Amino acid sequence: MEKLEFQFAGGAPASRRAHAGVVGSGDLEVLLAPGVSGRIDVSITTSVQGMAGTWQAQLARLFGSRVWPAARILINDFGATPAVVGLRLEQAFETAAQA
């Protein structure tokens, strides 16, 4: 297992907590909580060693695409593809935005 930490620019804090996905079968789990205004903190636990550069690029591309709410994000990865990473993060932020 490898533990990775990243930080990106964000907007106003997310409105509430959210959860998306499950660990297992090549999937991943995203746990999201409101964060410090202007910041997105991402903590990843992954079963795939040596992928820090790939995670950095994937997350930078995603969080650079628009202004995302500030959040603390915990990702538990079990070898998910980049498309699944984007999908699960979108799902978590969408859930957090629902009243």
C-alpha positions as CSV (number, residue, x, y, z in Angstrom):
1,M,0.0,0.0,0.0
2,E,1.2,3.5,-0.8
3,K,-0.1,6.8,0.8
4,L,-0.1,9.9,-1.4
5,E,-1.0,13.5,-0.4
6,F,-1.8,16.3,-2.9
7,Q,-3.2,19.9,-2.6
8,F,-5.0,21.9,-5.3
9,A,-6.8,25.3,-5.5
10,G,-10.5,25.2,-4.7
11,G,-13.4,27.6,-4.2
12,A,-15.8,28.0,-1.3
13,P,-16.1,24.9,0.9
14,A,-18.3,22.0,-0.1
15,S,-21.7,22.2,1.5
16,R,-21.7,18.7,3.2
17,R,-20.0,15.3,3.4
18,A,-20.4,12.7,0.6
19,H,-19.4,9.2,-0.3
20,A,-19.0,7.5,-3.7
21,G,-17.9,4.1,-4.8
22,V,-16.6,1.0,-3.1
23,V,-13.1,-0.5,-2.8
24,G,-12.7,-3.8,-4.6
25,S,-12.9,-5.2,-8.1
26,G,-10.7,-2.5,-9.6
27,D,-12.8,0.3,-8.2
28,L,-12.2,3.0,-5.6
29,E,-14.0,4.8,-2.8
30,V,-14.1,8.6,-2.4
31,L,-15.0,10.2,1.0
32,L,-15.5,13.9,0.8
33,A,-15.8,16.5,3.6
34,P,-16.0,20.3,3.4
35,G,-12.5,21.8,3.5
36,V,-10.7,25.0,4.1
37,S,-11.8,27.8,1.7
38,G,-9.6,28.0,-1.4
39,R,-8.1,24.5,-0.9
40,I,-8.7,20.9,-2.0
41,D,-6.7,18.4,0.1
42,V,-6.5,14.9,-1.3
43,S,-5.2,11.9,0.6
44,I,-4.9,8.6,-1.4
45,T,-4.3,5.1,-0.1
46,T,-3.6,2.9,-3.1
47,S,-2.7,-0.7,-3.7
48,V,-0.6,0.3,-6.8
49,Q,3.0,1.4,-6.0
50,G,4.9,4.1,-7.9
51,M,1.9,5.9,-9.4
52,A,2.3,9.3,-7.7
53,G,3.1,11.1,-11.0
54,T,0.1,9.6,-12.7
55,W,-2.2,10.5,-9.7
56,Q,-0.7,14.1,-9.8
57,A,-1.4,14.5,-13.5
58,Q,-4.9,13.0,-13.3
59,L,-6.0,15.2,-10.4
60,A,-4.3,18.3,-11.7
61,R,-6.2,17.9,-15.0
62,L,-9.5,17.3,-13.2
63,F,-9.2,20.1,-10.6
64,G,-7.8,22.5,-13.3
65,S,-10.9,22.1,-15.5
66,R,-13.1,24.4,-13.4
67,V,-13.4,25.8,-9.9
68,W,-14.2,22.9,-7.5
69,P,-15.5,23.4,-4.0
70,A,-12.9,23.3,-1.2
71,A,-12.8,19.8,0.3
72,R,-10.9,17.2,2.2
73,I,-10.9,14.1,0.0
74,L,-9.9,10.6,1.1
75,I,-9.5,8.1,-1.8
76,N,-9.1,4.4,-1.1
77,D,-8.0,2.9,-4.4
78,F,-7.8,-0.7,-5.6
79,G,-6.3,-0.1,-9.1
80,A,-9.0,2.1,-10.6
81,T,-8.6,3.5,-14.1
82,P,-8.4,7.3,-14.6
83,A,-11.9,7.3,-16.0
84,V,-13.2,5.8,-12.8
85,V,-11.2,8.3,-10.7
86,G,-12.9,11.2,-12.5
87,L,-16.4,9.6,-12.3
88,R,-16.2,8.9,-8.6
89,L,-14.9,12.4,-7.8
90,E,-17.7,13.9,-9.9
91,Q,-20.3,11.7,-8.1
92,A,-19.0,12.7,-4.6
93,F,-19.1,16.4,-5.4
94,E,-22.6,16.1,-7.0
95,T,-23.8,14.3,-3.8
96,A,-22.3,17.0,-1.6
97,A,-24.0,19.7,-3.6
98,Q,-27.5,18.2,-3.2
99,A,-29.7,19.7,-0.5
